[in-house]
Amino acid sequence: MSQDNLIKFECVECHRINYHSNKNKKKIKDRLELKKYCKWCKKHTIHKETK
């Protein structure tokens, strides 16, 4: 993955960074929110994109 397109996803409940992904920042300006599994909370929670 390219470092300039790399984004991190943080759990809303425990605030841990669990996932990494990439996106086209020219096309998608707003931050992403995905419902993913958090292994520390042991349930599906919303993960928001961080800087």
Stockholm file with secondary structure:
# STOCKHOLM 1.0

chainA/1-51         MSQDNLIKFECVECHRINYHSNKNKKKIKDRLELKKYCKWCKKHTIHKETK
#=GR chainA/1-51 SS CCGGGEEEEEETTTCCEEEEEECCTTTCCSCCEEEEEETTTTEEEEEEEEC
#=GC SS_cons        CCGGGEEEEEETTTCCEEEEEECCTTTCCSCCEEEEEETTTTEEEEEEEEC
//
